[in-house]
Amino acid sequence: MDEEQEAFSLGADDVLHTPVSLQLLVVRLQAIQRRILGYSTAVLRCGNVTLNQSRREVAVDGTDVRITAREFDVLETLMLHRGMLLTKDLFMSRAYNESDGPNLRILDVFVCKLRRKLAAAGAAEIVRTVWGSGYMLREPSEAEIAIARSRLSLGRPRKQRAHLELAPAMAG
């Protein structure tokens, strides 16, 4: 029996021959991670948002959305762990070396920009904040997707926030 057959018979999922390119190694590790998490493809979906891991592209209803590499990493992590609360510490340890990483608030900036870009493209809200803990991805309802698409077609892709008005005594 050759070494490759022996490796498989001992329980290996895959065998790489050296030298191996870093790009090939990364792609294979991503595939293993997807399978462990129950995904069979590099294309992940949540609502009307599609993330293609192999191309590092994000689209809403088939229209490409330009996001930064860090925003992509945040969305990918959320999509791979749909419905799970992911702490800010987890995100930061994945993105940065713990000794030289920025303040935890930078994650809030990435999430804010990601939400804005997805909403501007007509995506339903999928990223939820769990105050004091972190973030989670949740599947929007068909009604939420329809509302987001409707806002986009009306030229108002973002939800309107309620603005507080100053009381007359404070306005003067």
Chimera marker file (.cmm) of the C-alpha trace (Angstrom):
<marker_set name="trace">
<marker id="1" x="0.000" y="0.000" z="0.000" r="1" g="1" b="0" radius="0.5"/>
<marker id="2" x="1.443" y="3.413" z="-0.916" r="1" g="1" b="0" radius="0.5"/>
<marker id="3" x="1.649" y="6.357" z="1.508" r="1" g="1" b="0" radius="0.5"/>
<marker id="4" x="-1.426" y="8.106" z="0.100" r="1" g="1" b="0" radius="0.5"/>
<marker id="5" x="-3.642" y="5.024" z="0.438" r="1" g="1" b="0" radius="0.5"/>
<marker id="6" x="-2.298" y="4.438" z="3.928" r="1" g="1" b="0" radius="0.5"/>
<marker id="7" x="-3.102" y="8.020" z="4.947" r="1" g="1" b="0" radius="0.5"/>
<marker id="8" x="-6.707" y="7.613" z="3.752" r="1" g="1" b="0" radius="0.5"/>
<marker id="9" x="-7.084" y="4.244" z="5.441" r="1" g="1" b="0" radius="0.5"/>
<marker id="10" x="-5.900" y="5.832" z="8.694" r="1" g="1" b="0" radius="0.5"/>
<marker id="11" x="-8.641" y="8.482" z="8.472" r="1" g="1" b="0" radius="0.5"/>
<marker id="12" x="-7.195" y="11.344" z="6.414" r="1" g="1" b="0" radius="0.5"/>
<marker id="13" x="-9.718" y="13.460" z="4.516" r="1" g="1" b="0" radius="0.5"/>
<marker id="14" x="-7.180" y="14.710" z="2.022" r="1" g="1" b="0" radius="0.5"/>
<marker id="15" x="-3.544" y="14.301" z="1.044" r="1" g="1" b="0" radius="0.5"/>
<marker id="16" x="-1.327" y="17.100" z="-0.251" r="1" g="1" b="0" radius="0.5"/>
<marker id="17" x="1.918" y="16.519" z="-2.053" r="1" g="1" b="0" radius="0.5"/>
<marker id="18" x="4.787" y="18.917" z="-1.445" r="1" g="1" b="0" radius="0.5"/>
<marker id="19" x="5.510" y="21.463" z="-2.554" r="1" g="1" b="0" radius="0.5"/>
<marker id="20" x="1.993" y="22.882" z="-2.298" r="1" g="1" b="0" radius="0.5"/>
<marker id="21" x="1.015" y="26.438" z="-3.176" r="1" g="1" b="0" radius="0.5"/>
<marker id="22" x="-0.266" y="28.606" z="-0.357" r="1" g="1" b="0" radius="0.5"/>
<marker id="23" x="-3.353" y="29.465" z="-2.414" r="1" g="1" b="0" radius="0.5"/>
<marker id="24" x="-4.232" y="25.774" z="-2.854" r="1" g="1" b="0" radius="0.5"/>
<marker id="25" x="-3.742" y="25.124" z="0.847" r="1" g="1" b="0" radius="0.5"/>
<marker id="26" x="-6.042" y="28.035" z="1.786" r="1" g="1" b="0" radius="0.5"/>
<marker id="27" x="-8.767" y="26.867" z="-0.621" r="1" g="1" b="0" radius="0.5"/>
<marker id="28" x="-8.643" y="23.314" z="0.747" r="1" g="1" b="0" radius="0.5"/>
<marker id="29" x="-8.789" y="24.543" z="4.348" r="1" g="1" b="0" radius="0.5"/>
<marker id="30" x="-11.797" y="26.718" z="3.494" r="1" g="1" b="0" radius="0.5"/>
<marker id="31" x="-13.521" y="23.692" z="1.948" r="1" g="1" b="0" radius="0.5"/>
<marker id="32" x="-12.879" y="21.634" z="5.081" r="1" g="1" b="0" radius="0.5"/>
<marker id="33" x="-14.224" y="24.444" z="7.268" r="1" g="1" b="0" radius="0.5"/>
<marker id="34" x="-17.374" y="24.711" z="5.123" r="1" g="1" b="0" radius="0.5"/>
<marker id="35" x="-18.015" y="20.964" z="5.349" r="1" g="1" b="0" radius="0.5"/>
<marker id="36" x="-17.526" y="20.985" z="9.121" r="1" g="1" b="0" radius="0.5"/>
<marker id="37" x="-20.078" y="23.797" z="9.380" r="1" g="1" b="0" radius="0.5"/>
<marker id="38" x="-22.538" y="21.989" z="7.093" r="1" g="1" b="0" radius="0.5"/>
<marker id="39" x="-21.966" y="23.870" z="3.825" r="1" g="1" b="0" radius="0.5"/>
<marker id="40" x="-21.228" y="22.035" z="0.607" r="1" g="1" b="0" radius="0.5"/>
<marker id="41" x="-20.431" y="25.014" z="-1.600" r="1" g="1" b="0" radius="0.5"/>
<marker id="42" x="-18.330" y="28.182" z="-1.532" r="1" g="1" b="0" radius="0.5"/>
<marker id="43" x="-21.465" y="30.243" z="-2.208" r="1" g="1" b="0" radius="0.5"/>
<marker id="44" x="-23.223" y="31.235" z="1.003" r="1" g="1" b="0" radius="0.5"/>
<marker id="45" x="-26.668" y="32.868" z="1.108" r="1" g="1" b="0" radius="0.5"/>
<marker id="46" x="-28.666" y="34.759" z="3.678" r="1" g="1" b="0" radius="0.5"/>
<marker id="47" x="-31.853" y="36.459" z="2.565" r="1" g="1" b="0" radius="0.5"/>
<marker id="48" x="-31.109" y="38.198" z="-0.723" r="1" g="1" b="0" radius="0.5"/>
<marker id="49" x="-27.364" y="38.448" z="0.028" r="1" g="1" b="0" radius="0.5"/>
<marker id="50" x="-24.918" y="36.040" z="-1.628" r="1" g="1" b="0" radius="0.5"/>
<marker id="51" x="-21.271" y="35.672" z="-0.604" r="1" g="1" b="0" radius="0.5"/>
<marker id="52" x="-18.893" y="33.782" z="-2.878" r="1" g="1" b="0" radius="0.5"/>
<marker id="53" x="-15.896" y="32.644" z="-0.827" r="1" g="1" b="0" radius="0.5"/>
<marker id="54" x="-13.763" y="31.526" z="-3.750" r="1" g="1" b="0" radius="0.5"/>
<marker id="55" x="-14.169" y="34.811" z="-5.633" r="1" g="1" b="0" radius="0.5"/>
<marker id="56" x="-14.381" y="36.972" z="-2.482" r="1" g="1" b="0" radius="0.5"/>
<marker id="57" x="-17.479" y="38.655" z="-3.903" r="1" g="1" b="0" radius="0.5"/>
<marker id="58" x="-20.734" y="39.793" z="-2.336" r="1" g="1" b="0" radius="0.5"/>
<marker id="59" x="-23.967" y="40.418" z="-4.237" r="1" g="1" b="0" radius="0.5"/>
<marker id="60" x="-27.513" y="41.473" z="-3.396" r="1" g="1" b="0" radius="0.5"/>
<marker id="61" x="-30.133" y="40.083" z="-5.778" r="1" g="1" b="0" radius="0.5"/>
<marker id="62" x="-27.324" y="39.358" z="-8.241" r="1" g="1" b="0" radius="0.5"/>
<marker id="63" x="-25.863" y="42.883" z="-8.158" r="1" g="1" b="0" radius="0.5"/>
<marker id="64" x="-22.255" y="43.100" z="-6.962" r="1" g="1" b="0" radius="0.5"/>
<marker id="65" x="-21.596" y="45.058" z="-3.770" r="1" g="1" b="0" radius="0.5"/>
<marker id="66" x="-18.154" y="46.562" z="-3.303" r="1" g="1" b="0" radius="0.5"/>
<marker id="67" x="-16.894" y="45.942" z="0.214" r="1" g="1" b="0" radius="0.5"/>
<marker id="68" x="-13.452" y="46.000" z="1.796" r="1" g="1" b="0" radius="0.5"/>
<marker id="69" x="-11.457" y="42.896" z="2.669" r="1" g="1" b="0" radius="0.5"/>
<marker id="70" x="-12.201" y="43.353" z="6.397" r="1" g="1" b="0" radius="0.5"/>
<marker id="71" x="-15.921" y="43.816" z="5.740" r="1" g="1" b="0" radius="0.5"/>
<marker id="72" x="-15.866" y="40.643" z="3.631" r="1" g="1" b="0" radius="0.5"/>
<marker id="73" x="-14.132" y="38.754" z="6.468" r="1" g="1" b="0" radius="0.5"/>
<marker id="74" x="-16.754" y="39.944" z="8.969" r="1" g="1" b="0" radius="0.5"/>
<marker id="75" x="-19.649" y="38.938" z="6.696" r="1" g="1" b="0" radius="0.5"/>
<marker id="76" x="-18.040" y="35.596" z="5.836" r="1" g="1" b="0" radius="0.5"/>
<marker id="77" x="-17.517" y="34.780" z="9.519" r="1" g="1" b="0" radius="0.5"/>
<marker id="78" x="-21.127" y="35.663" z="10.294" r="1" g="1" b="0" radius="0.5"/>
<marker id="79" x="-22.453" y="33.621" z="7.363" r="1" g="1" b="0" radius="0.5"/>
<marker id="80" x="-20.410" y="30.582" z="8.305" r="1" g="1" b="0" radius="0.5"/>
<marker id="81" x="-21.808" y="30.797" z="11.853" r="1" g="1" b="0" radius="0.5"/>
<marker id="82" x="-25.406" y="31.786" z="11.069" r="1" g="1" b="0" radius="0.5"/>
<marker id="83" x="-27.604" y="32.142" z="14.129" r="1" g="1" b="0" radius="0.5"/>
<marker id="84" x="-24.681" y="31.971" z="16.551" r="1" g="1" b="0" radius="0.5"/>
<marker id="85" x="-23.647" y="34.868" z="18.773" r="1" g="1" b="0" radius="0.5"/>
<marker id="86" x="-20.117" y="35.857" z="17.798" r="1" g="1" b="0" radius="0.5"/>
<marker id="87" x="-18.276" y="37.997" z="20.316" r="1" g="1" b="0" radius="0.5"/>
<marker id="88" x="-16.175" y="40.992" z="19.379" r="1" g="1" b="0" radius="0.5"/>
<marker id="89" x="-13.160" y="39.246" z="20.887" r="1" g="1" b="0" radius="0.5"/>
<marker id="90" x="-13.655" y="36.321" z="18.499" r="1" g="1" b="0" radius="0.5"/>
<marker id="91" x="-13.756" y="38.631" z="15.486" r="1" g="1" b="0" radius="0.5"/>
<marker id="92" x="-10.684" y="40.540" z="16.613" r="1" g="1" b="0" radius="0.5"/>
<marker id="93" x="-8.640" y="37.430" z="17.344" r="1" g="1" b="0" radius="0.5"/>
<marker id="94" x="-9.438" y="36.138" z="13.838" r="1" g="1" b="0" radius="0.5"/>
<marker id="95" x="-8.585" y="39.439" z="12.161" r="1" g="1" b="0" radius="0.5"/>
<marker id="96" x="-5.583" y="40.664" z="14.119" r="1" g="1" b="0" radius="0.5"/>
<marker id="97" x="-2.698" y="39.466" z="16.213" r="1" g="1" b="0" radius="0.5"/>
<marker id="98" x="-3.928" y="40.019" z="19.771" r="1" g="1" b="0" radius="0.5"/>
<marker id="99" x="-0.890" y="42.084" z="20.770" r="1" g="1" b="0" radius="0.5"/>
<marker id="100" x="-1.115" y="44.618" z="17.951" r="1" g="1" b="0" radius="0.5"/>
<marker id="101" x="-4.807" y="44.787" z="17.084" r="1" g="1" b="0" radius="0.5"/>
<marker id="102" x="-6.823" y="47.999" z="17.156" r="1" g="1" b="0" radius="0.5"/>
<marker id="103" x="-9.520" y="48.911" z="19.642" r="1" g="1" b="0" radius="0.5"/>
<marker id="104" x="-12.615" y="46.682" z="19.663" r="1" g="1" b="0" radius="0.5"/>
<marker id="105" x="-14.676" y="49.637" z="18.410" r="1" g="1" b="0" radius="0.5"/>
<marker id="106" x="-13.165" y="49.184" z="14.937" r="1" g="1" b="0" radius="0.5"/>
<marker id="107" x="-15.404" y="46.140" z="14.533" r="1" g="1" b="0" radius="0.5"/>
<marker id="108" x="-18.441" y="48.382" z="15.079" r="1" g="1" b="0" radius="0.5"/>
<marker id="109" x="-17.164" y="50.581" z="12.238" r="1" g="1" b="0" radius="0.5"/>
<marker id="110" x="-16.782" y="47.574" z="9.896" r="1" g="1" b="0" radius="0.5"/>
<marker id="111" x="-20.275" y="46.318" z="10.738" r="1" g="1" b="0" radius="0.5"/>
<marker id="112" x="-21.810" y="49.791" z="10.308" r="1" g="1" b="0" radius="0.5"/>
<marker id="113" x="-20.225" y="50.242" z="6.875" r="1" g="1" b="0" radius="0.5"/>
<marker id="114" x="-21.159" y="46.705" z="5.848" r="1" g="1" b="0" radius="0.5"/>
<marker id="115" x="-24.790" y="47.251" z="6.849" r="1" g="1" b="0" radius="0.5"/>
<marker id="116" x="-24.882" y="50.571" z="4.972" r="1" g="1" b="0" radius="0.5"/>
<marker id="117" x="-23.471" y="49.041" z="1.771" r="1" g="1" b="0" radius="0.5"/>
<marker id="118" x="-25.803" y="46.041" z="1.873" r="1" g="1" b="0" radius="0.5"/>
<marker id="119" x="-28.846" y="48.241" z="2.553" r="1" g="1" b="0" radius="0.5"/>
<marker id="120" x="-27.853" y="50.592" z="-0.290" r="1" g="1" b="0" radius="0.5"/>
<marker id="121" x="-27.961" y="47.574" z="-2.600" r="1" g="1" b="0" radius="0.5"/>
<marker id="122" x="-31.433" y="46.519" z="-1.389" r="1" g="1" b="0" radius="0.5"/>
<marker id="123" x="-30.526" y="43.851" z="1.167" r="1" g="1" b="0" radius="0.5"/>
<marker id="124" x="-32.799" y="43.061" z="4.066" r="1" g="1" b="0" radius="0.5"/>
<marker id="125" x="-31.194" y="43.528" z="7.473" r="1" g="1" b="0" radius="0.5"/>
<marker id="126" x="-29.274" y="40.361" z="8.314" r="1" g="1" b="0" radius="0.5"/>
<marker id="127" x="-26.635" y="41.467" z="10.830" r="1" g="1" b="0" radius="0.5"/>
<marker id="128" x="-28.005" y="41.877" z="14.338" r="1" g="1" b="0" radius="0.5"/>
<marker id="129" x="-26.243" y="43.511" z="17.269" r="1" g="1" b="0" radius="0.5"/>
<marker id="130" x="-26.418" y="41.790" z="20.625" r="1" g="1" b="0" radius="0.5"/>
<marker id="131" x="-25.595" y="44.756" z="22.839" r="1" g="1" b="0" radius="0.5"/>
<marker id="132" x="-22.637" y="44.221" z="25.101" r="1" g="1" b="0" radius="0.5"/>
<marker id="133" x="-21.824" y="40.873" z="23.500" r="1" g="1" b="0" radius="0.5"/>
<marker id="134" x="-21.294" y="40.916" z="19.741" r="1" g="1" b="0" radius="0.5"/>
<marker id="135" x="-23.099" y="40.182" z="16.503" r="1" g="1" b="0" radius="0.5"/>
<marker id="136" x="-25.099" y="37.447" z="14.853" r="1" g="1" b="0" radius="0.5"/>
<marker id="137" x="-26.494" y="36.726" z="11.416" r="1" g="1" b="0" radius="0.5"/>
<marker id="138" x="-30.148" y="35.920" z="11.061" r="1" g="1" b="0" radius="0.5"/>
<marker id="139" x="-32.276" y="34.931" z="8.105" r="1" g="1" b="0" radius="0.5"/>
<marker id="140" x="-34.750" y="37.708" z="7.220" r="1" g="1" b="0" radius="0.5"/>
<marker id="141" x="-38.353" y="36.920" z="6.393" r="1" g="1" b="0" radius="0.5"/>
<marker id="142" x="-39.681" y="37.160" z="2.840" r="1" g="1" b="0" radius="0.5"/>
<marker id="143" x="-41.626" y="40.253" z="3.950" r="1" g="1" b="0" radius="0.5"/>
<marker id="144" x="-38.425" y="41.942" z="5.184" r="1" g="1" b="0" radius="0.5"/>
<marker id="145" x="-36.715" y="41.176" z="1.871" r="1" g="1" b="0" radius="0.5"/>
<marker id="146" x="-39.683" y="42.608" z="-0.057" r="1" g="1" b="0" radius="0.5"/>
<marker id="147" x="-39.603" y="45.788" z="2.052" r="1" g="1" b="0" radius="0.5"/>
<marker id="148" x="-35.860" y="46.220" z="1.449" r="1" g="1" b="0" radius="0.5"/>
<marker id="149" x="-36.344" y="45.759" z="-2.299" r="1" g="1" b="0" radius="0.5"/>
<marker id="150" x="-39.227" y="48.225" z="-2.248" r="1" g="1" b="0" radius="0.5"/>
<marker id="151" x="-37.125" y="50.836" z="-0.416" r="1" g="1" b="0" radius="0.5"/>
<marker id="152" x="-34.407" y="50.398" z="-3.044" r="1" g="1" b="0" radius="0.5"/>
<marker id="153" x="-36.864" y="50.854" z="-5.930" r="1" g="1" b="0" radius="0.5"/>
<marker id="154" x="-38.180" y="54.025" z="-4.281" r="1" g="1" b="0" radius="0.5"/>
<marker id="155" x="-34.651" y="55.384" z="-3.964" r="1" g="1" b="0" radius="0.5"/>
<marker id="156" x="-34.586" y="55.085" z="-0.160" r="1" g="1" b="0" radius="0.5"/>
<marker id="157" x="-32.598" y="51.910" z="0.508" r="1" g="1" b="0" radius="0.5"/>
<marker id="158" x="-31.864" y="52.724" z="4.159" r="1" g="1" b="0" radius="0.5"/>
<marker id="159" x="-34.376" y="52.579" z="6.961" r="1" g="1" b="0" radius="0.5"/>
<marker id="160" x="-35.333" y="56.006" z="8.192" r="1" g="1" b="0" radius="0.5"/>
<marker id="161" x="-34.317" y="56.527" z="11.787" r="1" g="1" b="0" radius="0.5"/>
<marker id="162" x="-36.660" y="58.385" z="14.092" r="1" g="1" b="0" radius="0.5"/>
<marker id="163" x="-35.227" y="61.801" z="14.898" r="1" g="1" b="0" radius="0.5"/>
<marker id="164" x="-35.802" y="63.355" z="18.299" r="1" g="1" b="0" radius="0.5"/>
<marker id="165" x="-37.131" y="66.861" z="18.243" r="1" g="1" b="0" radius="0.5"/>
<marker id="166" x="-36.012" y="69.345" z="20.845" r="1" g="1" b="0" radius="0.5"/>
<marker id="167" x="-38.616" y="70.528" z="23.258" r="1" g="1" b="0" radius="0.5"/>
<marker id="168" x="-39.559" y="74.227" z="22.732" r="1" g="1" b="0" radius="0.5"/>
<marker id="169" x="-37.880" y="75.215" z="26.015" r="1" g="1" b="0" radius="0.5"/>
<marker id="170" x="-34.606" y="73.612" z="24.891" r="1" g="1" b="0" radius="0.5"/>
<marker id="171" x="-34.688" y="74.928" z="21.330" r="1" g="1" b="0" radius="0.5"/>
<marker id="172" x="-34.184" y="78.543" z="22.235" r="1" g="1" b="0" radius="0.5"/>
<link id1="1" id2="2" r="1" g="1" b="0" radius="0.2"/>
<link id1="2" id2="3" r="1" g="1" b="0" radius="0.2"/>
<link id1="3" id2="4" r="1" g="1" b="0" radius="0.2"/>
<link id1="4" id2="5" r="1" g="1" b="0" radius="0.2"/>
<link id1="5" id2="6" r="1" g="1" b="0" radius="0.2"/>
<link id1="6" id2="7" r="1" g="1" b="0" radius="0.2"/>
<link id1="7" id2="8" r="1" g="1" b="0" radius="0.2"/>
<link id1="8" id2="9" r="1" g="1" b="0" radius="0.2"/>
<link id1="9" id2="10" r="1" g="1" b="0" radius="0.2"/>
<link id1="10" id2="11" r="1" g="1" b="0" radius="0.2"/>
<link id1="11" id2="12" r="1" g="1" b="0" radius="0.2"/>
<link id1="12" id2="13" r="1" g="1" b="0" radius="0.2"/>
<link id1="13" id2="14" r="1" g="1" b="0" radius="0.2"/>
<link id1="14" id2="15" r="1" g="1" b="0" radius="0.2"/>
<link id1="15" id2="16" r="1" g="1" b="0" radius="0.2"/>
<link id1="16" id2="17" r="1" g="1" b="0" radius="0.2"/>
<link id1="17" id2="18" r="1" g="1" b="0" radius="0.2"/>
<link id1="18" id2="19" r="1" g="1" b="0" radius="0.2"/>
<link id1="19" id2="20" r="1" g="1" b="0" radius="0.2"/>
<link id1="20" id2="21" r="1" g="1" b="0" radius="0.2"/>
<link id1="21" id2="22" r="1" g="1" b="0" radius="0.2"/>
<link id1="22" id2="23" r="1" g="1" b="0" radius="0.2"/>
<link id1="23" id2="24" r="1" g="1" b="0" radius="0.2"/>
<link id1="24" id2="25" r="1" g="1" b="0" radius="0.2"/>
<link id1="25" id2="26" r="1" g="1" b="0" radius="0.2"/>
<link id1="26" id2="27" r="1" g="1" b="0" radius="0.2"/>
<link id1="27" id2="28" r="1" g="1" b="0" radius="0.2"/>
<link id1="28" id2="29" r="1" g="1" b="0" radius="0.2"/>
<link id1="29" id2="30" r="1" g="1" b="0" radius="0.2"/>
<link id1="30" id2="31" r="1" g="1" b="0" radius="0.2"/>
<link id1="31" id2="32" r="1" g="1" b="0" radius="0.2"/>
<link id1="32" id2="33" r="1" g="1" b="0" radius="0.2"/>
<link id1="33" id2="34" r="1" g="1" b="0" radius="0.2"/>
<link id1="34" id2="35" r="1" g="1" b="0" radius="0.2"/>
<link id1="35" id2="36" r="1" g="1" b="0" radius="0.2"/>
<link id1="36" id2="37" r="1" g="1" b="0" radius="0.2"/>
<link id1="37" id2="38" r="1" g="1" b="0" radius="0.2"/>
<link id1="38" id2="39" r="1" g="1" b="0" radius="0.2"/>
<link id1="39" id2="40" r="1" g="1" b="0" radius="0.2"/>
<link id1="40" id2="41" r="1" g="1" b="0" radius="0.2"/>
<link id1="41" id2="42" r="1" g="1" b="0" radius="0.2"/>
<link id1="42" id2="43" r="1" g="1" b="0" radius="0.2"/>
<link id1="43" id2="44" r="1" g="1" b="0" radius="0.2"/>
<link id1="44" id2="45" r="1" g="1" b="0" radius="0.2"/>
<link id1="45" id2="46" r="1" g="1" b="0" radius="0.2"/>
<link id1="46" id2="47" r="1" g="1" b="0" radius="0.2"/>
<link id1="47" id2="48" r="1" g="1" b="0" radius="0.2"/>
<link id1="48" id2="49" r="1" g="1" b="0" radius="0.2"/>
<link id1="49" id2="50" r="1" g="1" b="0" radius="0.2"/>
<link id1="50" id2="51" r="1" g="1" b="0" radius="0.2"/>
<link id1="51" id2="52" r="1" g="1" b="0" radius="0.2"/>
<link id1="52" id2="53" r="1" g="1" b="0" radius="0.2"/>
<link id1="53" id2="54" r="1" g="1" b="0" radius="0.2"/>
<link id1="54" id2="55" r="1" g="1" b="0" radius="0.2"/>
<link id1="55" id2="56" r="1" g="1" b="0" radius="0.2"/>
<link id1="56" id2="57" r="1" g="1" b="0" radius="0.2"/>
<link id1="57" id2="58" r="1" g="1" b="0" radius="0.2"/>
<link id1="58" id2="59" r="1" g="1" b="0" radius="0.2"/>
<link id1="59" id2="60" r="1" g="1" b="0" radius="0.2"/>
<link id1="60" id2="61" r="1" g="1" b="0" radius="0.2"/>
<link id1="61" id2="62" r="1" g="1" b="0" radius="0.2"/>
<link id1="62" id2="63" r="1" g="1" b="0" radius="0.2"/>
<link id1="63" id2="64" r="1" g="1" b="0" radius="0.2"/>
<link id1="64" id2="65" r="1" g="1" b="0" radius="0.2"/>
<link id1="65" id2="66" r="1" g="1" b="0" radius="0.2"/>
<link id1="66" id2="67" r="1" g="1" b="0" radius="0.2"/>
<link id1="67" id2="68" r="1" g="1" b="0" radius="0.2"/>
<link id1="68" id2="69" r="1" g="1" b="0" radius="0.2"/>
<link id1="69" id2="70" r="1" g="1" b="0" radius="0.2"/>
<link id1="70" id2="71" r="1" g="1" b="0" radius="0.2"/>
<link id1="71" id2="72" r="1" g="1" b="0" radius="0.2"/>
<link id1="72" id2="73" r="1" g="1" b="0" radius="0.2"/>
<link id1="73" id2="74" r="1" g="1" b="0" radius="0.2"/>
<link id1="74" id2="75" r="1" g="1" b="0" radius="0.2"/>
<link id1="75" id2="76" r="1" g="1" b="0" radius="0.2"/>
<link id1="76" id2="77" r="1" g="1" b="0" radius="0.2"/>
<link id1="77" id2="78" r="1" g="1" b="0" radius="0.2"/>
<link id1="78" id2="79" r="1" g="1" b="0" radius="0.2"/>
<link id1="79" id2="80" r="1" g="1" b="0" radius="0.2"/>
<link id1="80" id2="81" r="1" g="1" b="0" radius="0.2"/>
<link id1="81" id2="82" r="1" g="1" b="0" radius="0.2"/>
<link id1="82" id2="83" r="1" g="1" b="0" radius="0.2"/>
<link id1="83" id2="84" r="1" g="1" b="0" radius="0.2"/>
<link id1="84" id2="85" r="1" g="1" b="0" radius="0.2"/>
<link id1="85" id2="86" r="1" g="1" b="0" radius="0.2"/>
<link id1="86" id2="87" r="1" g="1" b="0" radius="0.2"/>
<link id1="87" id2="88" r="1" g="1" b="0" radius="0.2"/>
<link id1="88" id2="89" r="1" g="1" b="0" radius="0.2"/>
<link id1="89" id2="90" r="1" g="1" b="0" radius="0.2"/>
<link id1="90" id2="91" r="1" g="1" b="0" radius="0.2"/>
<link id1="91" id2="92" r="1" g="1" b="0" radius="0.2"/>
<link id1="92" id2="93" r="1" g="1" b="0" radius="0.2"/>
<link id1="93" id2="94" r="1" g="1" b="0" radius="0.2"/>
<link id1="94" id2="95" r="1" g="1" b="0" radius="0.2"/>
<link id1="95" id2="96" r="1" g="1" b="0" radius="0.2"/>
<link id1="96" id2="97" r="1" g="1" b="0" radius="0.2"/>
<link id1="97" id2="98" r="1" g="1" b="0" radius="0.2"/>
<link id1="98" id2="99" r="1" g="1" b="0" radius="0.2"/>
<link id1="99" id2="100" r="1" g="1" b="0" radius="0.2"/>
<link id1="100" id2="101" r="1" g="1" b="0" radius="0.2"/>
<link id1="101" id2="102" r="1" g="1" b="0" radius="0.2"/>
<link id1="102" id2="103" r="1" g="1" b="0" radius="0.2"/>
<link id1="103" id2="104" r="1" g="1" b="0" radius="0.2"/>
<link id1="104" id2="105" r="1" g="1" b="0" radius="0.2"/>
<link id1="105" id2="106" r="1" g="1" b="0" radius="0.2"/>
<link id1="106" id2="107" r="1" g="1" b="0" radius="0.2"/>
<link id1="107" id2="108" r="1" g="1" b="0" radius="0.2"/>
<link id1="108" id2="109" r="1" g="1" b="0" radius="0.2"/>
<link id1="109" id2="110" r="1" g="1" b="0" radius="0.2"/>
<link id1="110" id2="111" r="1" g="1" b="0" radius="0.2"/>
<link id1="111" id2="112" r="1" g="1" b="0" radius="0.2"/>
<link id1="112" id2="113" r="1" g="1" b="0" radius="0.2"/>
<link id1="113" id2="114" r="1" g="1" b="0" radius="0.2"/>
<link id1="114" id2="115" r="1" g="1" b="0" radius="0.2"/>
<link id1="115" id2="116" r="1" g="1" b="0" radius="0.2"/>
<link id1="116" id2="117" r="1" g="1" b="0" radius="0.2"/>
<link id1="117" id2="118" r="1" g="1" b="0" radius="0.2"/>
<link id1="118" id2="119" r="1" g="1" b="0" radius="0.2"/>
<link id1="119" id2="120" r="1" g="1" b="0" radius="0.2"/>
<link id1="120" id2="121" r="1" g="1" b="0" radius="0.2"/>
<link id1="121" id2="122" r="1" g="1" b="0" radius="0.2"/>
<link id1="122" id2="123" r="1" g="1" b="0" radius="0.2"/>
<link id1="123" id2="124" r="1" g="1" b="0" radius="0.2"/>
<link id1="124" id2="125" r="1" g="1" b="0" radius="0.2"/>
<link id1="125" id2="126" r="1" g="1" b="0" radius="0.2"/>
<link id1="126" id2="127" r="1" g="1" b="0" radius="0.2"/>
<link id1="127" id2="128" r="1" g="1" b="0" radius="0.2"/>
<link id1="128" id2="129" r="1" g="1" b="0" radius="0.2"/>
<link id1="129" id2="130" r="1" g="1" b="0" radius="0.2"/>
<link id1="130" id2="131" r="1" g="1" b="0" radius="0.2"/>
<link id1="131" id2="132" r="1" g="1" b="0" radius="0.2"/>
<link id1="132" id2="133" r="1" g="1" b="0" radius="0.2"/>
<link id1="133" id2="134" r="1" g="1" b="0" radius="0.2"/>
<link id1="134" id2="135" r="1" g="1" b="0" radius="0.2"/>
<link id1="135" id2="136" r="1" g="1" b="0" radius="0.2"/>
<link id1="136" id2="137" r="1" g="1" b="0" radius="0.2"/>
<link id1="137" id2="138" r="1" g="1" b="0" radius="0.2"/>
<link id1="138" id2="139" r="1" g="1" b="0" radius="0.2"/>
<link id1="139" id2="140" r="1" g="1" b="0" radius="0.2"/>
<link id1="140" id2="141" r="1" g="1" b="0" radius="0.2"/>
<link id1="141" id2="142" r="1" g="1" b="0" radius="0.2"/>
<link id1="142" id2="143" r="1" g="1" b="0" radius="0.2"/>
<link id1="143" id2="144" r="1" g="1" b="0" radius="0.2"/>
<link id1="144" id2="145" r="1" g="1" b="0" radius="0.2"/>
<link id1="145" id2="146" r="1" g="1" b="0" radius="0.2"/>
<link id1="146" id2="147" r="1" g="1" b="0" radius="0.2"/>
<link id1="147" id2="148" r="1" g="1" b="0" radius="0.2"/>
<link id1="148" id2="149" r="1" g="1" b="0" radius="0.2"/>
<link id1="149" id2="150" r="1" g="1" b="0" radius="0.2"/>
<link id1="150" id2="151" r="1" g="1" b="0" radius="0.2"/>
<link id1="151" id2="152" r="1" g="1" b="0" radius="0.2"/>
<link id1="152" id2="153" r="1" g="1" b="0" radius="0.2"/>
<link id1="153" id2="154" r="1" g="1" b="0" radius="0.2"/>
<link id1="154" id2="155" r="1" g="1" b="0" radius="0.2"/>
<link id1="155" id2="156" r="1" g="1" b="0" radius="0.2"/>
<link id1="156" id2="157" r="1" g="1" b="0" radius="0.2"/>
<link id1="157" id2="158" r="1" g="1" b="0" radius="0.2"/>
<link id1="158" id2="159" r="1" g="1" b="0" radius="0.2"/>
<link id1="159" id2="160" r="1" g="1" b="0" radius="0.2"/>
<link id1="160" id2="161" r="1" g="1" b="0" radius="0.2"/>
<link id1="161" id2="162" r="1" g="1" b="0" radius="0.2"/>
<link id1="162" id2="163" r="1" g="1" b="0" radius="0.2"/>
<link id1="163" id2="164" r="1" g="1" b="0" radius="0.2"/>
<link id1="164" id2="165" r="1" g="1" b="0" radius="0.2"/>
<link id1="165" id2="166" r="1" g="1" b="0" radius="0.2"/>
<link id1="166" id2="167" r="1" g="1" b="0" radius="0.2"/>
<link id1="167" id2="168" r="1" g="1" b="0" radius="0.2"/>
<link id1="168" id2="169" r="1" g="1" b="0" radius="0.2"/>
<link id1="169" id2="170" r="1" g="1" b="0" radius="0.2"/>
<link id1="170" id2="171" r="1" g="1" b="0" radius="0.2"/>
<link id1="171" id2="172" r="1" g="1" b="0" radius="0.2"/>
</marker_set>
